[in-house]
Amino acid sequence: MDKGVAFPGTIIAFYPQNDYTAMKRLLFACLLMASLTSLAQDIPCPQAGKAYSYKDVEVKPGFNGSLYNFSKWINANLHYPEELNDSCFDGRIIVSFIINDDGSISNVHVKHGLHPLLDAEAIRVISMSPKWTPGMIEGKKVKTDIMFPVIFPPSPEVSCIPTL
């Protein structure tokens, strides 16, 4: 019988001394298994209670079919604060919130604000949102963290023409 080579930690295999083909195949198989294992670690697996980023969920959460419909709903319910009617505050507020696995909204807070009264109005409107269709990973409903812009036009009561 031919002499063989034993690899530590593996089943003893016997190969002819001058034939490295079998050893190359074994090395290739080990490298392939290692690469498949690392790929499997990149796939998010749903964990109870964890909020996933909007970009990480397989099925995106929805509001009556689209984010455009949510934007229309916000505009219909948004009120410019009366205290700011004589000022020219306008712009975009970035609001972050979580869409829970039951479709409800929680953890609403401002990431980038304009004015405390405008920030409070954006939080008020998003907090009263109807339920969404939740995001999904591997067919399971998950919490999804989302950021959404709330745009305030200038007050309709004041002409906001810049002076030269």
C-alpha positions in Angstrom: 0.0 0.0 0.0 1.1 3.6 -0.7 2.3 5.9 2.0 -0.2 8.5 2.9 -0.4 12.0 4.4 -2.4 12.7 7.5 -3.9 16.2 8.0 -4.2 17.3 11.6 -7.8 17.6 12.8 -9.3 15.7 9.8 -10.0 12.1 8.8 -6.8 10.4 7.7 -6.6 10.3 3.9 -4.1 8.4 1.9 -2.7 9.9 -1.3 0.1 8.7 -3.6 3.3 10.7 -2.8 3.7 12.2 -6.3 0.0 13.0 -6.9 -1.1 16.4 -5.6 -4.5 16.5 -7.5 -6.5 15.1 -4.7 -4.8 17.5 -2.2 -5.6 20.5 -4.5 -9.3 19.3 -4.7 -9.5 19.1 -0.9 -7.9 22.5 -0.5 -10.4 24.0 -3.0 -13.3 22.3 -1.2 -12.2 23.8 2.1 -11.8 27.3 0.6 -15.3 27.0 -1.0 -16.9 26.0 2.3 -15.2 28.9 4.1 -16.4 31.5 1.5 -20.0 30.1 1.5 -20.0 30.4 5.3 -18.9 34.0 5.2 -21.6 34.8 2.6 -24.2 33.2 4.8 -23.3 35.6 7.6 -24.1 38.7 5.5 -27.8 37.7 5.0 -29.8 39.3 7.7 -31.8 36.9 9.9 -34.9 38.3 11.6 -34.3 38.8 15.4 -37.2 39.7 17.7 -37.2 43.3 18.8 -34.4 44.5 16.5 -35.2 47.4 14.1 -33.7 46.9 10.7 -32.6 49.7 8.3 -35.0 50.5 5.4 -32.3 49.4 3.0 -31.8 46.0 4.7 -35.4 44.7 4.6 -36.3 42.5 1.7 -39.9 43.7 1.4 -40.1 47.5 2.1 -42.8 48.8 4.5 -45.6 50.6 2.7 -48.2 53.3 3.3 -51.3 52.7 1.2 -49.1 51.5 -1.6 -46.2 54.0 -1.7 -44.1 56.6 0.1 -45.6 59.2 -2.2 -49.0 58.5 -0.6 -47.4 59.0 2.8 -46.0 62.3 1.6 -49.5 63.4 0.4 -51.0 62.3 3.8 -48.4 64.4 5.6 -49.1 67.5 3.5 -52.9 67.1 4.1 -52.4 67.0 7.9 -49.5 69.4 8.4 -50.3 72.8 9.8 -47.9 75.8 9.9 -47.7 77.0 13.5 -49.6 80.2 14.1 -46.7 81.6 16.2 -44.5 81.6 13.1 -47.0 83.2 10.7 -45.1 86.5 10.6 -41.7 84.8 9.9 -40.2 83.2 6.9 -39.2 79.8 8.2 -39.3 77.2 5.4 -37.3 74.1 4.5 -37.0 70.4 5.2 -37.0 68.6 8.5 -35.6 65.0 8.5 -37.6 62.8 10.9 -36.6 59.3 11.9 -39.2 56.7 13.1 -39.7 53.0 13.5 -42.4 51.1 11.7 -43.2 48.2 14.1 -44.0 44.7 13.0 -47.7 45.4 13.5 -47.5 48.5 11.3 -47.7 51.1 14.0 -45.3 54.0 14.4 -43.0 54.5 17.3 -39.7 56.3 18.4 -40.4 59.4 16.3 -37.7 62.0 16.6 -36.1 64.8 14.5 -32.7 64.1 13.0 -32.3 67.5 11.3 -34.6 70.3 12.4 -35.4 73.9 11.5 -37.2 75.5 14.4 -38.6 73.9 17.6 -42.2 74.6 16.7 -41.8 73.2 13.1 -40.0 70.2 14.6 -42.8 69.6 17.0 -45.4 69.8 14.3 -43.5 67.3 12.1 -43.4 64.9 15.1 -47.1 65.4 15.8 -48.1 64.6 12.3 -45.9 61.5 11.8 -46.9 60.2 15.3 -50.6 60.2 14.3 -50.0 58.2 11.1 -52.3 55.3 10.3 -50.8 51.8 10.3 -48.4 50.8 7.6 -47.7 47.5 6.0 -44.6 46.3 7.9 -41.3 45.4 6.3 -40.3 41.8 5.9 -37.2 39.6 6.0 -37.4 35.9 5.1 -41.2 36.2 5.1 -41.3 37.5 8.7 -42.6 40.9 9.7 -39.9 43.1 11.2 -39.4 46.5 12.8 -38.0 49.0 10.2 -36.1 52.2 10.9 -36.9 54.9 8.3 -36.0 58.5 7.8 -38.5 60.8 6.0 -38.4 64.5 5.0 -41.2 66.8 6.1 -41.2 69.9 4.0 -42.5 73.2 5.3 -43.2 75.9 2.7 -42.9 79.6 3.7 -45.9 80.9 5.7 -48.8 81.8 3.4 -49.4 84.9 5.6 -46.1 86.6 4.9 -44.4 87.6 1.6 -40.9 86.1 2.0 -39.1 88.1 -0.7 -35.4 88.4 0.1 -34.0 92.0 0.3 -30.9 93.0 -1.7 
